[in-house]
Amino acid sequence: MGSKRYWLMKSEPSSFSIDDLSRSPDQTTCWDGVRNYQARNFMRNMAVGDHVLFYHSNADPPAIVGIAEVVTTAYPDPTQFDTTDTHYDPESKPSNPRWDMVDIRFVRKLVRPLTLDELRKESTLKGMVLLQKGSRLSVQPVSPLEWRHILRRAGR
């Protein structure tokens, strides 16, 4: 296997949905506002060409709804310096930025969403970060086995 890695990124559809991504200029957006160190570190490990499962959180039902691709490596998130932004961080300095983001591009919507309840029933996915008790990370790794299984279940 090559060095391509797989990720899951969560977004509340009321804030930014897979359809919003598909309608974005060049079907691309920046993934800003992440304020969790572990999620930030995962973004710092992303490479151009890595694939992303787009997950609608806080939805009815929560589900994996599409696929995106990483199109930039991590770079400083400008919202951390914007005093008018909800993601402003007074402790972060332009000379030593604390928070990063990546850009992702829409690839496709799944033929049908895979709900959280469906994912929980899959023994192959029992180790998936998303399914761990207390897992709230908005950016998380997905193993190649989990990725292939999810795409099979979604009917490609």
Secondary structure, DSSP 8 states (H G I E B T S, - for coil): --S--EEEEEE-TTTS-HHHHHHSGGGEEE------HHHHHHHHT--TT-EEEEEE-SSSS-EEEEEEEE-S--EE-GGGG-TTSTT--TT-BTTB---EE-EEEEEEEEEEEEEHHHHHT-GGGTT-GGGSTT---SEEEE-HHHHHHHHHHTT-
